[in-house]
Amino acid sequence: MAINVNTVYQTVLLILNKEQRGYMTPTEFNTIATQVQLEIFEKYFDDLNQQLRVPQADTDYADRQENIDEKIAIFKTFGEANYTTLGSLSYFTLPETDAYSSIVSFYRLGNVLYNDEKIVQRLDRHEFYYVNQSKLTRPTTKNPVYLYENEKLFVKPETINAGIKVDYVRKPSNVLWAFDTGNLGQYQYREIDSVDFEIHESEQSEVVLKILLYAGIVIRDPQIVQAAAAQVQADEVNKKS
């Protein structure tokens, strides 16, 4: 479930007004909100890496690794790589449209599959250049390998020119509070063209507080933090009522 962009924007405006800290235009909000979402999204991977180093609770809903992976799972997808020949080079390019026909922005590569059944082994540049030197390591269609550089997949054996599929993590879409301008110059929310936050709904309080920080409020006063948290909680109660 996404975080409603209008709920966040109205919460931010309410706190700014209450604390007499000024006003944030929709354009300013959209830019800051997109940056905040990306920061929280990128932190998921650091958090997961840290949790992989420590023992986890063997209890439903309490495994931190699984909880973080659940947040990342929102952005996991897959698609067909496209075969390209440029001069003497042959390679696969990453999909710009995933298997769900959504145009996506690539972020991090996962597994590479051949014909939906073989996991293609990833090699570094040195290994990739010398892999053909030995009959024992020479790639085959049953044991293909690839080099990933410059967002391109170089696959061996070079007879493979189709059937490469990639699992990957996409970037979240840019946040957008769409609006029309009223007769008095006021901003009127246009829901149909707006884009909600895609990060996990549990991040709503952090989203609000980070946007306030970017808005120039240095949150050192506990009353400001409490005001933001209270407003978020009130909005959640209103949505459920």
Buried (B, 14 or more C-beta within 10 A) or exposed (E): EEBBBBBBBBBBBBBBEEBEBEEBEBEEBBBBBBBBBBBBBEBBBEBBEEBEEEEEEEEEEEBBBBBBBEBBEBBBBBBBBBBEEEEEEBBBEBBEEBEEEEEBEBBEBEEBBBEEEBEBBBBEEEEBEEBBEEEEEEBEEEBBBBBBEEEBBBBBBEEBEEBBBBBBBBBBBBBBBBBEEEEEEEBEBEEEEBBBBBBBBEBBBBBBBBBBEBBEBEEEEEEBBEBBEEBBEEBBEEEEE
